[in-house]
Structure formats: C-alpha cells, structure tokens
Amino acid sequence: MEENKSILTEIYQRRSYRAISPKKIESRIVDSLMEAANYAPSCFNKQPWRYISVQSEEGLKKVQKGLNSGNSWAARAPLFILVCTQDDLDCKLDDGRHYAEFDTGMSVFSLLIQAQKEGLIGHPIAGYDQELLKNEFKIPAEVKLLTVLVLGYKGEDDALNERQLESENGPRVRNSVETWYAEEGWSL
Ligand SMILES: Cc1cc2nc3c(=O)[nH]c(=O)nc-3n(C[C@H](O)[C@H](O)[C@H](O)COP(=O)(O)O)c2cc1C
C-alpha cells in the first residue's frame, strides 16, 4: 500500500512484526502503554478491559509454556500483556449487542499505537492455551483471556520460518476498500 501522508504515522507504520529482541522495556514505557489503553472510549464509560503485564523471568516462562508452536517466535519477548474482559463488565443490550470485547479491542489499539510511538513492536496473538495461562495467572473462570500482546524492540529474525520471514519483509496485505465500505446503504 502507498503511504497516505494524511494518516497518523503510528497507524501507518504499525505492523505485527515477529522478530523481537529480548531487550528489557523501561517501566516508564509500560506506564505510558497503560495510560494510552485507559483513554479508550467505552459504552457508558464502563472501561471493561483488564490487563496483566508480565516481565519477570518466572512470569515470562509461564507465558512461553502456553504459546502455540506457531508462535515460538514470541518466546524472546521481554514483555507480555494479557488482555482480559468479560461481558458483565460492559453494556449488554436486550437486542444482543454486548460491548465488552469491542471496547477492550479499542483499548488494545490505543495501547498498540502508543507502543508504536515508543519504538516498540506490539503484536497481538490468539495462538496460546487459554486454560493454561488462566491457571498460571489466576484469572477467574468467568473472565475471558481475549489476547496476549507480545511486546519488544525489533530484533533478529533468525527464529522465523520461511513463511514468517516473507510476511516480515513483504508488503502489507489488505482487502480493497470497496469490498467492505459502502456509501448510503448496504451493497456489500
Ligand atoms: C486477535 C488477533 C489474533 C492474532 N493471532 C496471531 C497469532 O496467534 N500469531 C501471529 O503470528 N499473529 C497473530 N495475529 C497478527 C495478525 O496476523 C496480523 O495483525 C495481521 O496479519 C495483519 O498484519 P499487521 O498487524 O502487521 O497489519 C493476530 C492478530 C489479532 C488482532
């Protein structure tokens, strides 16, 4: 995709890279990520997101144990953020609209854009054993561990397989706007 100069640089430059350095991240930066996450909008300002940061050697090992084999590239990361929520923490409308995951997603994107500004890679993943990580981090049964954010500075790409290397260095792949955007009414 061509760079559109009117788009925020952080939005344009953010990518889910996988070559991550083990270099530690200052606590000032972790604080800035949480502050950015906290400014997200939410239904009735319910703020349903719940985050657990993991940086200790012991904690990192626990997360590494829960990663799917396809996400072994993430094992070097110096920081994981477990993102949790549950429907009861946010608006649940009678017509079936539940907003906890939507609002948590907005908070995550705010965090990822701040990570980009701080020079960090922030890569959300779904490929982990939810039950194992919930047990290890004492997350209550009724709470969903929606995603794990893998964070770190850009590092060597020697832990990546061929397909991952292609994606790391290749162009960004997106559907064309006409396939999901309509004007004045549904034509999709
Ligand atoms: C909810 C979610 C789950 C994801 N799970 C994984 C994953 O398990 N492993 C992985 O390598 N990337 C994962 N990704 C990253 C996506 O593959 C990536 O965001 C997508 O290909 C678009 O690329 P970009 O983020 O660089 O723009 C996930 C992203 C999201 C939002």
The ligand as an SDF file (V2000), in Angstrom:
LIG
                    3D

 31 33  0  0  0  0  0  0  0  0999 V2000
   -6.9250  -11.1960   17.6000 C   0  0  0  0  0  0  0  0  0  0  0  0
   -5.6390  -11.4000   16.8380 C   0  0  0  0  0  0  0  0  0  0  0  0
   -5.0160  -12.6230   16.9140 C   0  0  0  0  0  0  0  0  0  0  0  0
   -3.7970  -12.8350   16.2680 C   0  0  0  0  0  0  0  0  0  0  0  0
   -3.1440  -14.0150   16.4550 N   0  0  0  0  0  0  0  0  0  0  0  0
   -1.9030  -14.1730   15.9450 C   0  0  0  0  0  0  0  0  0  0  0  0
   -1.1310  -15.3290   16.2760 C   0  0  0  0  0  0  0  0  0  0  0  0
   -1.5430  -16.2000   17.0420 O   0  0  0  0  0  0  0  0  0  0  0  0
    0.1070  -15.4300   15.7240 N   0  0  0  0  0  0  0  0  0  0  0  0
    0.6330  -14.4740   14.8930 C   0  0  0  0  0  0  0  0  0  0  0  0
    1.7790  -14.6260   14.4550 O   0  0  0  0  0  0  0  0  0  0  0  0
   -0.0730  -13.3520   14.5840 N   0  0  0  0  0  0  0  0  0  0  0  0
   -1.3130  -13.1610   15.1070 C   0  0  0  0  0  0  0  0  0  0  0  0
   -2.0280  -12.0200   14.8410 N   0  0  0  0  0  0  0  0  0  0  0  0
   -1.4450  -10.9680   13.9770 C   0  0  0  0  0  0  0  0  0  0  0  0
   -2.1480  -10.8870   12.6260 C   0  0  0  0  0  0  0  0  0  0  0  0
   -1.7360  -11.9610   11.8350 O   0  0  0  0  0  0  0  0  0  0  0  0
   -1.8520   -9.5210   11.9750 C   0  0  0  0  0  0  0  0  0  0  0  0
   -2.3930   -8.4970   12.7690 O   0  0  0  0  0  0  0  0  0  0  0  0
   -2.4260   -9.4240   10.5600 C   0  0  0  0  0  0  0  0  0  0  0  0
   -1.7950  -10.3400    9.7090 O   0  0  0  0  0  0  0  0  0  0  0  0
   -2.2890   -8.0280    9.9750 C   0  0  0  0  0  0  0  0  0  0  0  0
   -0.9480   -7.6240    9.9590 O   0  0  0  0  0  0  0  0  0  0  0  0
   -0.4200   -6.2840   10.6620 P   0  0  0  0  0  0  0  0  0  0  0  0
   -0.8750   -6.3430   12.1200 O   0  0  0  0  0  0  0  0  0  0  0  0
    1.0750   -6.3350   10.5280 O   0  0  0  0  0  0  0  0  0  0  0  0
   -1.0350   -5.1250    9.9640 O   0  0  0  0  0  0  0  0  0  0  0  0
   -3.2350  -11.8030   15.4700 C   0  0  0  0  0  0  0  0  0  0  0  0
   -3.8830  -10.5600   15.4020 C   0  0  0  0  0  0  0  0  0  0  0  0
   -5.0560  -10.3530   16.0870 C   0  0  0  0  0  0  0  0  0  0  0  0
   -5.7020   -8.9880   16.0280 C   0  0  0  0  0  0  0  0  0  0  0  0
  1  2  1  0
  2  3  1  0
  2 30  2  0
  3  4  2  0
  4  5  1  0
  4 28  1  0
  5  6  2  0
  6  7  1  0
  6 13  1  0
  7  8  2  0
  7  9  1  0
  9 10  1  0
 10 11  2  0
 10 12  1  0
 12 13  2  0
 13 14  1  0
 14 15  1  0
 14 28  1  0
 15 16  1  0
 16 17  1  0
 16 18  1  0
 18 19  1  0
 18 20  1  0
 20 21  1  0
 20 22  1  0
 22 23  1  0
 23 24  1  0
 24 25  2  0
 24 26  1  0
 24 27  1  0
 28 29  2  0
 29 30  1  0
 30 31  1  0
M  END
$$$$
